[in-house]
Amino acid sequence: MRTTAPLLLLALLTACGDGDKKGPPGAGPGAGMPPAEVDVIAIAPGSATITQDLPGRLQAVRSAQVRARVEGVVEKRLFVEGTDVAAGTPLFQIDARTYQTQAAAAEADLAAAKATFDRYKPLLDIKAVSQQEFDAAQARYKQAEATLAKARLDLENAVPPAPISGRIGRALVTEGALVGKGEATHLVTIEQLDPIRVEFTQSYSDLLQLQQAVKAGKQKKADSAKVELVLEDGSIYPEKGRLQFTDLAVDPNSGAVILRAEFPNPRRDLLPGTFVRVRFPQAQLDAAIRVPQRAVQGGAQGQFVMIVDGEGKVAPRPINTVAMSGGDFIVSEGLKGGEQVIVNGLQKARPGAVVKPVPWTPGAPLLAPPPTGKPPAPTAKPSEEKK
């Protein structure tokens, strides 16, 4: 009797479940609701580039701090904040009346010193003046020239120009502010944003593993000159970047190597200070199995994908991943090619359910890879688990 009760309960539950199905009694499985559609991708081996997403920060390729070179009161700001300026554009007007007076006095002193020098020169030939007097007049003339040059330079610096072309930031001083007294006051900063630079780091241990794999013939070295930029929202920046610099030393604090790349930025979409990820190509594989990242799921037993078998039923398939290729995982075990892996509609793809596979067309960007660019740790083989 104890055995009969659970069996009776199971029969009642099964009957209730069958009552929820639509269709006439005794109808076959295909007589109910039509199978749910799921987007699938047909797995096929092909060439793939192993990539790693490395964290970095955008920086201006050139940055110039405009500072006051003379002392005075700011009378006017001559630019619009947040706009592009050309090199040599006047930026501020500093009260120049003192420097105008000094320049006028220096011009008068130079004229007097020149007149004396010109008068003494022929007199020296007839011994009407001594060599000492002539030398003193010549020294006063040269000193007057230097004084006038300094006065004119101060007068020019009363209108500080843009040293480089680029995007100008907000003014750090206002009209009426006294600048240049005792120090070169920081007035504004100009940054060149096209191209824009990104500095990022790569673990030296990862770099060493890559070099060993290439030497062993397991992988081919990829063309690392061109890199991609992954923005904060996971989208890919449309312009390709170019690797410019690789540090030859390892940072003892982080154990990483510093790299630098430049990206075109004609529309000024990229701004300095933004955190980004650089998609860095590392190696090339000839016959790799690639699966979109959004198709891979993780559980207590490791990674798996949902496939549609020959009967149109959903079945889980355990896999192991070893690396990334853009937005895809590279699968080392579990898939051989020819399988139909579900990419979209996973919420409708329960194991054993009958579905209608539809070829997947990637209309939306793939989910962003982890910040480190590394896939989850590969699962162990069944034989290894027993050990």
C-alpha positions in Angstrom: 0.0 0.0 0.0 2.9 2.4 0.7 4.1 1.9 -2.8 0.7 2.4 -4.4 0.1 5.9 -2.9 3.1 7.7 -4.6 2.2 6.0 -7.9 -1.4 7.1 -7.6 -0.3 10.7 -6.9 2.1 10.6 -9.9 -0.8 9.4 -12.2 -3.0 12.3 -11.0 -0.3 14.9 -11.6 0.3 13.5 -15.1 -3.4 13.6 -15.8 -3.6 17.2 -14.7 -0.6 18.1 -16.9 -2.2 16.4 -19.9 -5.4 18.4 -19.3 -3.4 21.7 -19.8 -2.5 20.6 -23.4 -4.6 21.9 -26.2 -6.0 19.5 -28.8 -8.4 16.7 -28.9 -8.0 13.7 -26.5 -5.7 11.1 -27.8 -4.0 13.5 -30.3 -0.3 13.1 -31.0 2.4 15.5 -29.9 2.1 17.6 -33.1 -1.6 18.3 -32.6 -1.1 21.0 -29.9 0.5 24.4 -30.1 3.0 24.9 -32.9 6.7 24.5 -31.9 8.4 27.7 -30.6 10.8 29.3 -33.0 14.4 29.6 -31.8 17.4 31.2 -33.6 20.2 28.8 -34.2 23.6 28.9 -35.7 25.1 26.0 -37.6 28.5 25.1 -36.2 31.4 24.8 -38.7 35.1 24.8 -38.2 37.0 27.8 -39.6 39.8 30.2 -39.1 39.6 32.4 -36.0 41.7 35.0 -34.3 42.2 34.6 -30.6 41.6 38.0 -28.9 41.8 39.4 -25.4 40.0 42.4 -24.1 42.4 44.5 -22.1 41.3 47.4 -19.9 42.5 50.9 -20.7 41.8 54.6 -20.5 41.5 57.1 -23.3 44.0 60.0 -23.3 44.5 63.0 -25.6 47.3 62.4 -28.0 48.6 65.9 -27.2 47.7 68.2 -24.3 48.8 71.7 -23.7 48.3 73.9 -20.6 48.1 77.5 -21.5 49.6 79.6 -18.7 50.1 83.3 -18.1 53.6 84.4 -18.9 53.1 88.0 -17.7 51.5 89.6 -14.7 48.2 91.4 -15.1 44.5 91.5 -14.8 42.4 89.4 -17.3 40.3 91.8 -19.3 38.5 89.4 -21.7 38.2 85.8 -22.7 38.5 85.5 -26.5 37.3 81.9 -27.1 34.2 79.8 -26.7 34.7 77.0 -24.2 34.4 73.4 -25.5 35.1 74.4 -29.2 38.0 73.6 -31.5 40.7 76.2 -31.8 43.6 76.5 -34.2 47.2 76.9 -33.2 48.0 80.7 -32.7 44.4 81.7 -31.9 44.3 84.5 -29.3 42.7 83.2 -26.1 42.8 85.9 -23.4 43.4 89.6 -23.2 45.5 90.7 -20.2 45.8 94.4 -19.3 48.7 95.5 -21.5 49.0 99.2 -20.6 52.1 98.7 -18.5 53.8 96.6 -21.2 52.9 99.2 -23.9 54.6 101.9 -21.8 57.6 99.8 -21.3 57.9 99.0 -25.0 57.6 102.7 -25.9 60.3 103.6 -23.4 62.5 100.8 -24.8 62.1 102.1 -28.3 63.1 105.6 -27.3 66.2 104.2 -25.4 67.2 102.2 -28.5 66.9 105.2 -30.8 69.1 107.2 -28.5 71.7 104.5 -28.1 71.7 103.9 -31.9 72.3 107.6 -32.6 75.2 107.7 -30.2 76.7 104.5 -31.7 76.3 105.9 -35.3 77.9 109.2 -34.3 80.9 107.5 -32.5 81.7 105.1 -35.3 83.2 107.6 -37.8 84.9 109.5 -34.9 86.8 106.4 -33.9 88.5 106.3 -37.3 89.9 109.8 -36.8 90.7 109.2 -33.1 88.2 111.8 -32.0 86.8 109.4 -29.4 88.6 106.7 -27.5 88.1 103.0 -28.1 86.7 102.8 -24.6 84.0 105.3 -25.3 83.1 103.6 -28.6 82.8 100.2 -26.8 80.6 101.7 -24.1 78.3 103.2 -26.8 78.1 99.9 -28.6 77.3 98.0 -25.4 74.5 100.5 -24.6 73.1 100.0 -28.1 73.0 96.2 -27.8 71.5 96.5 -24.3 68.8 98.7 -25.7 68.0 96.2 -28.4 67.6 93.4 -25.8 65.4 95.6 -23.6 63.1 96.4 -26.5 62.9 92.8 -27.5 61.9 91.8 -24.0 59.3 94.6 -23.8 57.7 93.5 -27.1 57.7 89.9 -26.0 55.8 90.9 -22.8 53.4 92.9 -24.9 52.7 89.8 -27.1 52.3 87.6 -24.0 49.5 89.9 -22.8 47.4 88.0 -25.4 48.4 84.4 -24.9 47.8 82.2 -28.0 46.8 78.6 -28.5 50.1 76.6 -28.7 48.4 73.6 -30.5 45.2 72.9 -32.4 42.6 71.0 -30.6 39.5 71.1 -28.3 39.7 73.8 -25.7 38.2 73.2 -22.2 36.7 75.5 -19.7 38.5 78.7 -18.7 40.1 78.4 -15.3 40.1 82.1 -14.7 37.5 84.8 -15.1 37.6 88.5 -16.2 39.1 90.6 -13.5 41.4 87.9 -12.1 45.0 88.8 -11.4 47.3 86.2 -13.1 51.0 85.7 -13.4 51.9 87.2 -10.0 54.7 85.0 -8.7 53.7 82.0 -10.8 52.6 81.1 -14.3 48.8 80.9 -13.7 47.1 78.0 -15.5 44.5 79.6 -17.7 43.0 76.8 -19.8 43.9 73.4 -21.3 43.8 72.4 -25.0 43.6 68.7 -26.0 44.1 67.2 -29.4 41.4 64.5 -29.8 41.9 63.3 -33.3 43.6 60.9 -33.2 43.0 59.8 -29.6 45.3 57.5 -27.6 44.5 54.6 -25.3 47.0 53.1 -22.9 46.3 49.6 -21.7 48.1 46.7 -19.9 48.6 43.1 -20.6 49.7 40.5 -18.1 53.2 39.3 -18.8 52.2 35.7 -17.9 49.6 35.7 -20.6 52.1 37.2 -23.1 54.6 34.5 -22.1 52.0 31.7 -22.6 51.2 33.1 -26.1 54.8 33.1 -27.1 55.3 29.5 -25.9 52.2 28.4 -27.9 53.5 30.1 -31.0 56.9 28.5 -30.7 55.4 25.1 -30.1 53.4 25.5 -33.4 50.0 25.2 -31.6 49.1 28.7 -32.7 50.1 31.2 -35.3 51.0 34.8 -34.3 48.3 37.2 -35.3 48.8 40.7 -36.8 48.6 42.7 -33.6 49.1 46.1 -35.3 45.4 46.7 -35.7 43.2 46.6 -32.6 39.5 47.3 -31.8 37.9 49.4 -29.1 35.1 48.1 -27.0 33.1 50.9 -25.4 31.5 51.0 -22.0 28.1 49.8 -23.4 29.7 46.8 -25.0 29.5 48.1 -28.6 32.5 48.1 -30.9 33.9 51.5 -32.0 33.6 51.6 -35.8 37.2 52.9 -36.5 40.1 50.5 -36.2 43.1 51.5 -34.1 46.8 50.9 -34.5 49.3 49.7 -31.9 51.9 52.4 -31.4 54.0 51.4 -28.5 54.9 48.3 -26.4 56.8 48.7 -23.2 60.0 46.6 -23.0 59.8 46.4 -19.2 57.4 44.7 -16.8 55.8 46.8 -14.0 57.1 45.2 -10.8 53.9 46.2 -8.9 51.3 44.7 -11.4 53.4 42.3 -13.4 52.0 43.8 -16.6 53.4 45.3 -19.8 52.1 48.8 -20.9 50.8 49.1 -24.5 49.6 52.1 -26.4 47.3 52.4 -29.4 45.8 55.3 -31.4 42.3 55.5 -32.9 40.9 58.0 -35.4 38.4 60.3 -33.7 37.0 62.6 -36.5 33.6 63.1 -34.8 35.1 63.6 -31.3 33.0 60.7 -30.1 35.8 59.5 -27.8 36.7 61.7 -24.9 39.8 61.5 -22.6 39.3 59.9 -19.2 36.8 57.3 -20.5 37.4 53.7 -19.5 37.4 51.3 -22.5 38.6 47.8 -23.4 41.0 47.2 -26.2 40.3 44.0 -28.2 43.8 42.9 -28.8 44.5 40.0 -31.4 46.9 37.5 -30.1 47.0 34.3 -32.2 45.5 32.7 -35.3 43.8 29.3 -35.4 43.0 27.5 -38.7 40.2 25.1 -37.7 38.5 26.5 -34.7 34.9 26.0 -33.4 33.3 29.3 -32.6 30.1 29.9 -30.6 28.5 33.3 -29.9 29.0 34.2 -26.3 25.3 34.7 -25.7 24.7 31.0 -26.6 27.0 29.8 -23.8 25.5 29.1 -20.4 27.1 28.2 -17.1 26.0 25.9 -14.4 27.3 23.8 -11.5 28.7 21.3 -13.9 30.4 23.9 -16.1 29.6 25.4 -19.4 27.0 24.1 -21.9 25.0 25.1 -24.9 21.5 24.1 -26.0 21.3 22.3 -29.4 18.5 21.2 -31.6 18.9 17.5 -32.5 17.8 15.7 -35.7 14.3 15.3 -34.3 13.8 19.0 -33.6 14.2 18.5 -29.8 16.3 20.6 -27.5 19.2 19.0 -25.7 22.0 20.4 -23.5 25.6 19.9 -24.7 28.5 20.3 -22.2 31.4 22.2 -23.7 34.9 23.5 -22.8 36.1 26.9 -23.9 39.7 28.0 -24.2 39.8 31.5 -25.5 37.8 34.4 -27.0 37.6 35.5 -30.7 35.9 38.9 -30.7 32.4 38.3 -29.2 32.6 34.5 -29.6 34.0 31.7 -27.5 36.4 29.2 -29.0 35.3 25.7 -28.1 37.9 23.0 -27.4 35.6 20.1 -26.5 31.9 19.3 -26.9 31.2 20.5 -30.5 32.7 19.1 -33.7 30.7 20.8 -36.4 27.3 20.3 -37.9 25.4 21.0 -34.7 22.6 23.6 -34.5 23.3 25.7 -31.4 20.5 27.9 -30.0 21.5 31.6 -29.8 18.2 33.4 -29.2 15.1 32.1 -27.6 16.8 30.1 -24.8 14.0 30.9 -22.4 11.7 28.8 -24.7 14.3 26.0 -25.2 13.7 23.6 -22.4 15.4 20.2 -22.6 13.2 17.7 -24.5 10.9 20.4 -26.0 10.2 20.4 -29.7 11.2 23.7 -31.4 11.5 25.1 -34.9 15.1 26.2 -35.7 15.5 29.4 -37.6 18.9 30.6 -38.9 20.2 33.3 -36.7 20.9 36.8 -38.1 22.9 38.9 -35.7 21.0 42.1 -35.7 22.1 43.2 -32.2 25.6 43.4 -30.7 26.7 40.4 -28.7 26.9 40.6 -25.0 30.1 42.3 -23.7 32.8 39.9 -22.7 34.2 39.9 -19.2 36.5 42.9 -18.4 39.5 40.6 -18.4 38.6 39.2 -21.8 39.0 35.6 -20.5 36.4 32.9 -20.7 35.3 31.1 -17.6 37.5 28.3 -16.4 37.2 25.2 -18.6 35.3 22.3 -17.1 37.1 19.1 -16.3 36.6 16.0 -18.4 34.6 13.2 -16.8 37.7 11.1 -16.4 39.4 14.0 -14.6 36.5 14.5 -12.3 36.7 10.8 -11.1 40.3 11.4 -10.3 
